Amino acid sequence: MKPTVLLDQVTTPNGRPMTLHERDGVFMIRIAGMELMSIRQHHSEERLAELACSHVRTTSDGRSVSTRCVTAPAVDSGTAGS
């Protein structure tokens, strides 16, 4: 069995250690010793993508459109063109 090598470590804002490890070509990120993500464990990335894209829907013709409403700032008609 090959050893796990600690490549880097930082402290999160709440004081917990976040570490990057490598073992036999597999990279892992751990927080306080608990694996967050790795090349083989990628559920967290998939969930993050689902949350980030939750406002996107596909139309019947295959186009992807955002369901978020983007509005322009209101213009005060009393000062427009002055």
Secondary structure, DSSP 8 states (H G I E B T S, - for coil): ----EEEEEEE-TTS-EEEEEEETTEEEEEETTEEEEESS--HHHHHHHHHHTTTEEE-TTS-EEE-S--------TTTTT-
